Amino acid sequence: MGDVHNQPEPKQPNPAQLPVASDETSSQEQDIVIRRSLKERLYEHFRNVPVKYIDWFIGACVVAIVVFIILGMLKGRGAF
Amino acid sequence: MEKTKSPLTAKNVKNFLSNNAIIILIAALAIGVGFWKENFFSFGNLSNLIMNVSPRFIIACGVSGCLITKGTDLSAGRMVGLAACISAMLLQRTDYASRMLPNLPDIPVFAALVIVMAIIAVFGAISGCVIAFLKVPPFIATLGMQTIVYGLCSVVTKNQPMGGFKDSYTAVANGALFKIGDFKLPYLALFALLVGLYIWFLYNKTRHGKYMYAIGGNENAAQVAGVNVPATLIRIYILAAALYALGGFLLGAQAGGASTATGFGYELEAIAACTIGGVSTNGGVGKVGGVLIGVLVFEVLKICLQFMGVDPAYTFIVQGFVIIVAVALDLRKYLAKK
């Protein structure tokens, strides 16, 4: 029978080496964000914007295109 | 037996419309203008369209490689301008009074093209090295290169516009492969076709093309898989610069003159054309056919606005809004995926 007292004590984990879940995860996320292209990082700012708002913005731009075409035609004909 | 789902669902139609909104809008505009104005659908107009599309397609092919790898190249327009100016300096008539290089012997047109492409490729290599080795974001690196190239162009040309080209040079752009009535197929179209075929082959049938898409999809995964990312990026920017040089060479021949203002803004048009044509600035996606469609859409828009008598200043505003809509649609696709 082995000597119980000579059995090696289970190693206590070094607190400094323990993964601090929230800090590591957030720093990993930061690394991922930094490595993304400038465009992706720019688009991340719009992540929480609902798609319907983008649709409205696109609709507004289309209306602006039509308005400026009409204004351009009037200007080209010397209306103002 | 299972019922097969009809592909024509409301969701599919909506997705098709939103993914191709700009193309559909411009096509509808062209059809409308065609019915309104008599000579819109004419062979002369078609020849004009081909002449305008060809050099821009070549430039957009260069930019597409940068976009596919999640980069960009804001120096494209200025490199086009520098190429046009160097071509002008090398290919002025020997008896021209205001020749920039009076002691230069007569150089064959093809030799001048090779020289111009080699010079501009060096700038592309520098951009590529800065991006690949120094990890400078492509936006910043090419923005800096844009300013440097413009400055060099001003120094080299002493800010003087140039003309007096050899007939053999202007014939490259103004000559035609064949003429049928009002329609002529310009040599420019042959250049564009050869470049398009080469780029299609490179992107789809070579290892370099696969590496490109891999880097654009996930650079880290590509590196782990054994792709030499820096070497591939440098090759992409060198090829892009060579294509800008070709585009500038052809533009100079087409215009019959060159100055530091040549090519100004072409990079934004090229990027917008690529985005419209489905080359995602998210990286990893893009086809040569899409680039061609994007360039066509932009040129058709310009011709439509011209036929409608829109004031040139308002044409710029409309083009700007089209670019914004193209980017907004790209953003929408990105957010919808998330």
Contacts between the chains, C-beta under 8 A, distances in Angstrom:
chain1	res1	chain2	res2	distance
A	35	B	219	7.8
A	35	B	220	7.2
A	37	B	70	4.1
A	37	B	71	7.6
A	37	B	137	7.8
A	37	B	281	7.8
A	37	B	282	7.8
A	37	B	283	6.6
A	38	B	137	5.3
A	38	B	138	7.9
A	38	B	139	5.2
A	39	B	70	7.2
A	39	B	281	5.0
A	39	B	282	7.1
A	40	B	70	7.7
A	40	B	282	6.7
A	43	B	331	5.8
A	43	B	334	5.4
A	43	B	335	7.5
A	46	B	331	6.2
A	46	B	335	6.4
A	47	B	335	7.1
A	47	B	338	6.5
A	49	B	335	7.1
A	51	B	332	6.2
A	51	B	335	5.6
A	51	B	336	5.7
A	54	B	328	6.1
A	54	B	331	6.3
A	54	B	332	4.7
A	54	B	335	6.6
A	55	B	332	7.2
A	57	B	328	5.9
A	58	B	21	7.4
A	58	B	325	5.8
A	58	B	328	5.0
A	58	B	329	6.6
A	58	B	332	7.0
A	61	B	321	5.3
A	61	B	324	5.6
A	61	B	325	4.8
A	61	B	328	6.7
A	62	B	25	7.2
A	62	B	325	6.7
A	64	B	321	5.4
A	65	B	318	5.6
A	65	B	321	4.7
A	65	B	322	6.7
A	65	B	325	7.4
A	68	B	314	5.4
A	68	B	317	4.9
A	68	B	318	5.2
A	68	B	321	6.9
A	69	B	305	6.9
A	69	B	308	6.9
A	69	B	310	6.0
A	69	B	314	7.3
A	69	B	318	5.9
A	71	B	314	6.1
A	72	B	305	7.0
A	72	B	308	7.8
A	72	B	310	3.4
A	72	B	311	4.7
A	72	B	313	7.7
A	72	B	314	2.9
A	72	B	315	6.7
A	72	B	317	7.6
A	72	B	318	7.0
A	73	B	308	5.5
A	73	B	309	5.6
A	73	B	310	5.4
A	75	B	310	7.8
A	75	B	311	4.0
A	75	B	313	7.8
A	75	B	314	6.2
A	76	B	308	7.9
A	76	B	309	4.0
A	76	B	310	5.6
A	76	B	311	4.6
A	76	B	314	7.9
A	77	B	309	6.3
